[in-house]
């Protein structure tokens, strides 16, 4: 069984590895800016689908440089956005954008939405879902915002924050599944596998 993760996110790969699942990473190359929507659920679902299908097609064509062990192939695409006060926030445009977001978000809450799209190449089946978790941001100081933005971390993640990195201390709490916020909801992934008549145990690494 081969799981291909259509994402360059090290956090997603780490989540899977901690759950006993080793994934092959193939970056989709999808231009996320080509898709626009004022609805966070719709946007992350569409982008997750585009990423998974783009990589699935590359694997089907046995594109040069793609070498997978023999066996059944699953492709998982994911995309995350922050739904905050009616705005859809992906990765910040630059440091000032990240700074402005944190000034707006501090002391408030938003909903991190992560879209998932799973393709079973061998059987031609797909499954998809969006997971949502409410994030409560701490009332951080101006100095904390400057220091955090200065690390560069918030420039590379949806919503300009992380739960599993330097941004963790600036999140006062969450309502829901923490792995959704990190970028790949493991409970949602389990349900999608079930739709394809699979279990997470089928993907556990064998020692």
N, C-alpha and C positions, 0 to 999 in steps of 0.2 A: 504494500500500500504506500503510495507516494502522495504527500500533501505538498502542493506548491502554494506558497504565499505570494500573492501579487502585490507586494508592498515592500518598500525599502525601510520601513519602520523597525528599528532594532527592538523597540518596546514590545511590538506584537510578536516578533520571533521569540523574545525572551519569555513572554507569557506562555506561549505554546510549549517551549522547552521545559519550563517549570512544571507544566501539566503532563510531562512525559512524552511530548510530541515533537519530533524533529521535522522541521519544514525546509523544503528547498525554496530559496528566494529568487523570484524572477520579477524584476520591476516592470510595471506595465508600460510606462512611458506616456500614459494618458495625460493630456493637457487639462488639468482641473479647471483652469480659467475659462475653458470653452463651454462650460455648463453653468448656467445661472438660474437660480430659483430663490424666491423669497421664503420658501418653506424648507426648514432645516431637514425634516424627515425625508422629503422628496429628494433634496440635493444629495444627501449622503447615500441614499439608496441608489440613485442613478449612477453616482460616481463609483460605488462599490461594484455595481453590475458592469460598468464599462471596463474597470480594471480587470475583473475576473475574466470577462469574455475576451479581452485583448490578449491576455496571457494564455488563455485556453487555446486560442487560435494559433498562437506562436508554437505552443507545444504540439498541437495537431500537425502543423507543418514541419515539425522537427527542425525548427530554425537553427541555423548554424550557432554553435556555442551552447545549445541546450541539450544536456545529456542527463537523462533520468534512469535510475535502475528499472529493470523490468518489473511490471506490476500495474495494478490499477492506479489511476491518477485522478486526484481531486485538486481543484484550483479554488482558492479562497481569496476573494477581494474584499477589502474593508475601506471605509472612509469615515472620518469623524469631523463633526462641526459642533460649535457651541451655539445653542439657541438662547440668546440673551436679550431680553426686553424687545422682542420682535425683530431682532437683527440676527442674521446668520453669519457667524464668525468662524472662518477657517484659520489658516496660518496668517499672521500679521504681514503687512506689506514691508515693513521696516521697523527699526527700533522705536521711532516716534509713534507708530501705530500701536505697537505693543504697550508702550508707556501710556498712551491715551486709553487703551482698553482697560488696563489695570486701575487707572484713576476712576473709570466708570464702574468697574466690577467690584471694587473693594467694599466689603460690608454687605454685599448683595448676593443673589443666587442666580444661577443659570442652569440650563439642561444640556448636558453633553449627549449628543445623539451619534451613534455609530451604526452605519449600514454594513450589512454582511451579505455577500452573494457567493454561493458555493456551487461549483460545477463538477459533476461526475462525468468525466470525458468518456469513459468506457460505456456507460449506459445512457448517455445523452440526457441526463436529468439535471435539474437545478433546484435550488431552494434559496430563499432570501428572507431577511427580516431586519428590522431596525430596533436596536436596544437603546433605552433612554435612562439616564441617571442624573438626578438633581445634585448640583455642586454648590456648596455654600462657601463663599470666599471670605477670608478674614479681613478685618478692617486694617489693612497694612498701611504703613507709613510711607511718606514720599521717599525717604531714604531707602526703605526696603524695596520699593518699586524700582528706583534707580539702580540699586545693586543687582536686583534680579534681571532686569533688562540688560544690564552690562555683561552678564554671563553669556548672553547670546542664546540661552536655552529657549526662551519663549518665542523666538523668531521662527522656530522650526516645528511648532506643534499647534494643533487646532485650539483656538481660544486663548492662545498665548500663555498656557500654563501646563504643568504636569502634576500628576498625583504621585508618581513613582520616582521623581527626580528632585531637583533643587526647589521646585515649586510646591512640593508637598507640605511644608510648614505654613504655607500661605492659604491652605484650604482648611477651613474649620470643621468641615464635615460633608458627608454625602448621604443621599437617600437613594439606595439602589445598589447595583452591582459595581464594585470598584473596577473590575476588568474592562467594563464598558468605557470608563473614563481613560483608561490606559490605551485603549484603541481596538480591543477585540474582546467582546463579551464571551467568556468561556461557556456560561450556561446557554447562551443563544447558539453558539457553535454546536453544542451538544444536541440541541433541539433540531438544528438543520441537518446534522448527521442522521438523526433518527428518521427524518423525512426521506432520506435516501437509503433507509434500511441499514444504517451503519451505527456503530457506537464509538465512543472515544477510545475504548479498549482496543478497537481494531487499529488505532493509530499509535498506540503506545510503543515506544522504542523497545526493541528486544535486545537484551544484553547478551 
